[in-house]
Amino acid sequence: MSEEETKELTPAAQARIKRDSFQKRVYPWTVETFGYAKTMDLKERRQRVLEEAIELHQAMGGTLDEAEKMSAYVHARRIGEPKQEIGGLQVCIAAAGNALGIDIDQAREDELLRCIDKVEVIREKNKSKPTF
């Protein structure tokens, strides 16, 4: 498919094409689903990252007590650099995938396709999510 033909597709359809990096394929889906402002809002992004990390922690058997203690530990330390922390998070996700026997590349593709197919449902669910 040519670049010109790709531009004519909906953002969600563009996200299905693996020509671009995963990050670039997620972007049109987030803009379509949440709008540009919410896609680029750092408070929204950090809360959704934290929400997903806590959900993974919980799914791996983690407790609220562990999460609270880790949060206090992290917040007592110096603030890191976002680029390094993004990299660190990705390394930890890969290590967790190894420990769980999950192919993280396949898991992320599966999740993006699931999200693309549920734009309206996710958009509505997102409206009720808390912000702090």
Buried (B, 14 or more C-beta within 10 A) or exposed (E): EEEEEEEEBEBBBBBBEEEBEEEEBBBBBBBBBBEEEBBEBEEBEEBBEEEEBBEBBEEEEBEEEEBEEBEEEEEEEEEEEEEEEEEEEEEEBEEBBEEEEEEBEEEBBEEBEEBBEEBEEBBEEEEEEEEE
